[in-house]
Amino acid sequence: MLGLFSKKPSSLLGIDISATSVTLLALSRRGRGYRVDAYAREDLAPNALQDQHIADPEAVAMALSRAWLKSGSRLKRAAVAVAGEAVISKLIEMPAGLSADELEQQLRLEAGQYIPYPLEEAAIDFEEQGMVPGNPQRVRVLLVACRNEPVESLEAVLALAGLTPRVVDTAPLAVERCLAMLAAQSPMASQGAMALVDIGSSLSVFSVLHDQQLIFSREQLFGSRQLSEALERRYALTLPAALQAEREGRLPAGCAEELLQPFEQELQLQVTRSLQLFAASPGQQPVTQLLLAGAASRLTGLDRRLAERMGIATAVADPFVAMALGGQIDARALADQAPQLLLACGLALRGCD
């Protein structure tokens, strides 16, 4: 079982394993809000991950161990995520009144028609979604499946690091959970929909929430990798170093005009296209706010310039802006990395929901 819909485990470490780093985050409930109890980030050795597959489990486990020690957390139970493209989701109808065991047995009998690989190679989970409208004898069930290999790979790495996998989520669901939390906190939520552009390395995701529900999602073959590679090739700068230099006013002459501004223009074009596609979709709502996430969203003044050009209130996503911070949390480091922590936050929220 994937563990997507299991009963709430108490306090979890949300662990995001990306191509360049591992991030560990722990949250707890504080009244109607949350507190950040632990946070740490460790860089990964080059090629530890290749095409979203863990190529060097020992290197990833060592980075996780270092992050866990750095965080000061005593938690060992963790939530991790498989990439969205590795997951199959299907809403199907089943007879009402079945027990959980009966439902699972029936689903396994029928799952073969929805899963394009042998069932013995699949990790499966499901959740009832309520009655079929107009037919109380039938219920809708969300079936989610992926191959065992990515799940077992994540479980093995956590075990090497001395951690216990309790939840294997999907990256889109975890990010959606974090975005729903942000929408609930937004004073503009009642005025329209909230859109998020999560700028990845080679793939970006445009998502729209309305009433804290995901109503539109689109992947775009656009990301920060080309910018990163150009910065290293032309100026011997990594993307984080270039962002830091930009904030401090010490970018090499010509770097902004040659590389940063064309990237920003292409980003605006991609966002405009996504907004146009959403406007033509059946579930369209007026988009009243736009959030930016991912490392490249930290370009100085990017949110302000996009807001001026596109006429939409725009901000860099910060899941922690309304959260209390534990005494060991480096507030400056957390704020600096916040736009890259939506996945880790969504995973950590599994222990608070």
C-alpha positions in Angstrom: 0.0 0.0 0.0 1.2 3.5 -0.8 -0.1 5.0 2.5 -1.8 8.0 0.8 -5.0 7.6 2.7 -4.0 5.9 5.9 -5.2 7.3 9.3 -3.3 10.3 10.5 0.0 9.3 12.1 1.2 11.7 14.8 4.1 14.1 13.8 6.0 13.3 10.7 9.2 14.4 9.1 8.4 15.7 5.6 11.3 14.7 3.4 11.9 16.1 -0.1 14.6 14.4 -2.1 15.4 16.5 -5.1 18.1 16.3 -7.8 20.4 18.6 -5.8 19.5 18.4 -2.2 17.5 16.7 0.6 15.2 18.7 2.8 13.8 17.7 6.1 10.9 19.6 7.8 8.7 18.9 10.9 5.6 20.8 11.9 3.2 20.7 14.8 -0.2 22.2 15.5 -0.4 25.4 17.6 -4.0 26.3 18.1 -5.5 27.0 14.6 -2.0 27.4 13.1 1.3 25.6 12.9 4.8 25.7 14.3 8.0 24.8 12.5 9.8 22.4 14.9 12.7 21.2 12.7 14.3 22.2 9.4 17.5 21.2 7.7 18.8 21.0 4.1 21.8 19.1 2.8 23.3 19.2 -0.7 23.5 16.0 -2.7 26.5 14.8 -4.5 26.2 15.2 -8.3 24.4 12.4 -10.0 23.0 10.9 -6.8 19.7 11.2 -8.5 19.3 10.7 -12.2 16.0 11.3 -14.0 14.3 11.3 -10.6 15.6 7.8 -9.8 17.9 7.3 -6.9 21.2 6.2 -8.4 23.4 6.4 -5.3 21.3 5.2 -2.3 24.3 5.5 0.1 25.0 9.1 -0.8 21.3 10.1 -0.4 21.1 8.2 3.0 24.2 10.0 4.2 22.8 13.4 3.3 19.6 12.5 5.1 21.5 11.4 8.2 23.4 14.7 8.2 20.2 16.7 7.7 18.5 14.8 10.6 21.4 15.5 12.9 21.5 19.1 11.9 17.7 19.5 12.5 17.9 18.5 16.1 14.7 16.5 15.7 14.1 13.3 17.5 11.4 12.2 15.1 12.1 9.1 13.0 8.8 8.6 11.2 8.8 10.2 7.8 6.6 11.1 4.8 8.2 11.0 1.4 6.7 11.5 -2.2 7.0 9.8 -5.5 6.9 12.0 -8.6 3.5 12.7 -10.2 4.4 11.2 -13.5 5.1 7.8 -11.8 1.5 7.7 -10.5 -1.7 6.5 -12.0 -5.0 7.9 -10.6 -8.4 6.7 -11.5 -11.9 7.5 -10.1 -14.0 4.4 -10.4 -17.4 3.2 -9.2 -17.9 0.3 -6.8 -20.9 -1.3 -4.9 -21.8 0.6 -1.7 -21.6 -1.1 1.7 -18.4 -3.1 1.3 -16.0 -3.3 4.2 -12.5 -1.9 3.7 -11.1 -5.5 3.2 -13.9 -6.4 0.8 -13.3 -3.1 -1.1 -9.6 -3.8 -1.4 -10.2 -7.4 -2.6 -12.7 -6.1 -5.2 -10.3 -3.4 -6.4 -7.5 -5.8 -6.8 -9.7 -7.9 -9.0 -10.6 -5.0 -11.2 -7.4 -2.9 -11.0 -5.8 -4.8 -13.9 -7.9 -2.9 -16.4 -6.6 0.4 -15.2 -2.9 -0.4 -14.5 -0.7 -1.1 -17.5 1.8 -3.4 -15.7 1.5 -6.6 -13.7 -0.3 -6.0 -10.3 2.5 -7.8 -8.5 4.7 -4.9 -9.6 2.3 -2.3 -8.3 1.9 -0.3 -5.0 -1.8 0.5 -4.7 -4.0 2.7 -2.4 -7.6 3.8 -2.5 -10.1 6.1 -0.8 -13.9 6.3 -0.9 -15.0 9.7 -2.4 -18.7 9.4 -1.5 -21.8 8.2 -3.2 -22.4 8.3 -7.0 -24.8 11.2 -7.5 -28.3 9.8 -8.0 -27.3 6.2 -7.2 -26.9 5.4 -3.5 -26.1 1.8 -4.4 -22.7 2.8 -5.8 -19.8 4.8 -4.4 -16.9 6.5 -6.1 -13.4 5.3 -5.2 -10.1 7.0 -6.0 -7.6 4.3 -7.0 -3.9 5.4 -7.0 -1.1 3.2 -8.1 2.6 3.2 -9.1 5.3 0.7 -9.6 6.8 -0.8 -6.5 10.3 0.2 -7.5 10.2 4.0 -6.7 8.4 3.2 -3.4 10.8 0.5 -2.4 13.8 2.7 -3.4 12.5 5.5 -1.1 11.9 3.1 1.7 15.3 1.6 1.4 17.1 5.0 1.5 15.1 6.1 4.6 16.0 2.8 6.3 19.7 3.3 5.5 19.4 6.7 7.2 17.8 5.2 10.2 14.4 6.7 9.5 11.0 4.9 9.2 8.8 5.5 6.2 5.2 5.9 7.4 3.6 7.7 4.4 4.5 7.5 0.7 2.6 10.4 -0.9 2.6 11.8 -4.4 4.3 15.1 -5.1 1.3 16.8 -6.7 -1.0 15.9 -3.7 1.6 17.1 -1.2 2.1 20.4 -3.0 -1.7 20.8 -3.3 -2.0 20.3 0.5 0.5 23.1 1.1 -1.2 25.4 -1.4 -4.6 24.7 0.2 -3.2 25.9 3.5 -1.9 29.1 1.9 -5.3 29.7 0.2 -7.0 29.2 3.6 -4.8 32.0 5.0 -5.2 34.4 2.1 -7.6 37.3 2.5 -8.1 37.3 -1.3 -9.3 33.6 -1.3 -13.0 34.6 -1.4 -12.5 36.9 -4.4 -11.4 34.3 -6.9 -8.9 31.5 -7.6 -5.3 31.2 -6.6 -2.7 30.1 -9.1 0.8 28.7 -8.4 3.7 28.5 -10.8 6.2 26.0 -9.3 9.4 26.4 -11.4 11.4 23.2 -11.4 14.7 22.3 -12.9 13.4 21.1 -16.3 9.6 21.0 -15.6 7.3 23.6 -14.2 3.8 23.1 -12.9 0.9 25.6 -13.2 -1.9 24.8 -10.7 -5.1 26.6 -9.8 -7.1 26.3 -6.6 -10.6 27.5 -5.9 -12.3 27.0 -2.5 -9.1 25.1 -1.5 -9.7 22.5 -4.2 -7.4 21.9 -7.2 -9.4 22.7 -10.3 -6.7 22.9 -13.0 -3.1 21.7 -13.4 -0.7 21.9 -16.3 2.9 20.8 -16.7 5.3 22.9 -18.8 8.6 21.9 -20.3 10.3 24.9 -18.9 12.5 25.3 -15.9 15.7 26.8 -14.5 18.2 24.2 -15.8 19.1 26.1 -18.9 19.6 29.3 -16.9 21.7 27.4 -14.4 23.8 25.8 -17.1 24.3 29.2 -18.9 25.3 30.9 -15.6 27.9 28.2 -15.0 29.2 28.2 -18.5 29.3 32.0 -19.1 30.1 33.3 -15.6 31.1 30.3 -13.5 28.2 30.9 -11.2 25.6 28.5 -9.8 22.0 29.7 -9.7 22.0 30.1 -5.9 25.3 32.1 -6.1 23.8 34.3 -8.9 20.7 35.0 -6.8 22.8 35.9 -3.9 25.0 38.2 -6.0 21.9 39.8 -7.5 20.6 40.6 -4.0 23.9 42.1 -3.0 24.3 44.1 -6.2 27.5 42.4 -7.4 26.4 40.5 -10.5 29.0 40.4 -13.3 28.5 43.1 -15.9 26.0 42.0 -18.5 24.7 39.0 -16.6 21.3 40.4 -15.9 20.7 41.6 -19.5 22.2 38.5 -21.2 20.6 35.7 -19.0 18.3 36.8 -16.2 16.0 39.1 -18.2 15.5 36.6 -21.1 14.6 33.9 -18.5 12.1 36.2 -16.9 10.5 37.1 -20.2 10.1 33.4 -21.1 8.6 32.7 -17.7 6.1 35.5 -18.2 5.2 34.0 -21.6 4.7 30.5 -20.1 2.5 31.9 -17.3 0.4 33.9 -19.8 -0.2 30.8 -21.9 -1.2 28.8 -18.9 -3.6 31.5 -17.8 -5.2 31.5 -21.3 -5.6 27.8 -21.3 -7.2 27.9 -17.8 -9.5 30.7 -18.9 -10.8 28.4 -21.7 -11.3 25.4 -19.4 -14.7 24.3 -18.0 -13.7 25.1 -14.4 -12.4 28.6 -15.0 -12.7 31.2 -12.3 -11.1 34.7 -12.2 -7.5 34.3 -11.0 -7.0 37.0 -8.4 -3.6 36.0 -7.1 -0.5 34.3 -8.4 2.2 32.6 -6.3 5.7 31.8 -7.5 7.7 28.8 -6.2 11.0 27.1 -6.9 14.6 28.4 -6.8 14.2 30.8 -9.7 11.3 32.5 -8.1 13.8 34.2 -5.8 15.0 36.6 -8.6 14.9 40.0 -6.9 11.7 41.9 -7.8 10.3 39.1 -10.0 7.0 39.1 -8.3 6.6 42.8 -8.5 7.5 43.0 -12.2 5.1 40.2 -13.1 2.3 41.8 -11.1 2.8 45.1 -13.0 2.9 43.4 -16.4 0.1 40.9 -15.9 -2.3 42.9 -13.7 -2.5 40.0 -11.1 -1.4 40.3 -7.5 1.8 38.2 -7.4 3.9 37.1 -4.5 6.7 34.6 -3.9 5.2 31.6 -2.0 6.1 31.4 1.7 4.4 28.5 3.5 5.8 29.7 6.9 4.8 33.3 6.9 2.1 32.7 9.5 3.8 30.0 11.4 5.6 30.1 14.7 9.2 29.0 14.7 10.9 26.6 17.2 13.9 27.9 19.1 16.4 26.0 17.0 15.1 27.2 13.6 17.3 29.5 11.6 14.6 32.0 10.5 16.7 33.7 7.9 17.7 30.4 6.2 14.1 29.2 6.3 12.7 32.4 4.8 15.4 32.3 2.1 14.5 28.7 1.1 10.7 29.0 1.6 9.7 29.0 -2.1 11.5 25.7 -2.5 9.8 24.0 0.4 6.2 23.6 -0.6 6.6 19.8 -1.2 8.4 19.3 2.2 5.7 21.4 3.9 2.9 19.5 2.3 4.4 16.2 3.4 5.0 17.4 7.0 1.3 18.5 7.1 0.4 14.9 6.9 1.3 14.6 10.5 -0.9 17.6 11.5 -4.1 17.1 9.4 
